[in-house]
Amino acid sequence: MGVYINLFPPFSCAVGRKKLVVNLEENKILFKDLIYLLINDYPEMKELFPDNINRDNFYGNCYSERDGKLLDLEDYIKDGDTISLYASLSGG
């Protein structure tokens, strides 16, 4: 089955596609650990995320949602979930 991930720029540009399916070894994973899996599988994404992901530095680069609700880094993602990764907008 897997976790379905919708990617928007710059994430889709880094991996060369708009959708991914990530198969989990366990039936659930912390969202933060899923990001590390993506970085491992798609090294181009390393430039888009800080080395040590935490709430303070992650949400300046990205926001993510599942079923229309924002995801926290400590939320569990499970097989069959669909999540979306968007770039954070900045400006004034």
N, C-alpha and C positions, 0 to 999 in steps of 0.2 A: 504494500500500500504506500506508505511514505507520507512525508510532510510536503505539501504543495506551497511553493513560494513564488509570489508575483513580484517581479523586480522592476523598478522604475529607475531612470537615470539618476545618478551615475552608475548604480549597481548593475543595471542591465548592460550598460556599455562595457563594464569591466569583465563580465563573464560572456558577453556576446549573445545573450538571449534574454527573453522577457519572463520566462517561466522555468522553474527548476522543481525537481522532485528529489527529496533527500530521504533515503532509507535509513531508519534508525536501528541501532543494535538492540536497544531497549525499547519498551513501548512508550516511553516518555523521556524528555530531556529538558533541561532548563533552557530558556530562550538564549541566554548568554552563551551557553555551550554550543547551541546550534550556530550562532554567529562564528564561533571559533572553528566549527566544522567547515563552514562555508569558506573561511579564510584558508584553511588547510587544503580544501579541494580546489579552490580558485585563488591562487596566490595574488592575482591582480587586485583582489579585494582588500589585501593587506594595507594598501595605500589609503583606503577609504575609512578605515577604522583605527582607533588608537591601539597601542600595544596592550595595555592593561585596561580592558573595558570595564567601566563603572557608570553609574547613573549620571555623574557630573560631566563625563566626556562623551558618552554615547549619544545622548539626545541632542547634542549640538551638531552632530553629523547626520543623524538618521532618526526617523520615527517609524514605528511599525504598528500594525494592527492585525487583529484576528476578529472576524465577525463584527466589524465596525467599532471595536473597542481597542484602545491603546494597549500595547503589550509592555509589561515591565520586564526587566532583565531576569528577574527571579521567577517569572511565570513558567509553568510547565507547558511544553508543546508535546502533543501526542500524535501518533499515526492518524492520518485522515484530516488533520488540521490544515487550513489554508491561511497563510499569512502574507502580508504585503510589506515590502520595504520601500520607503520613500526617503528622499533626501530632505533634510530640514531646510526650510526657507529662511534666509536672513535678509536683513535690510531694514529700512525704516520709512 
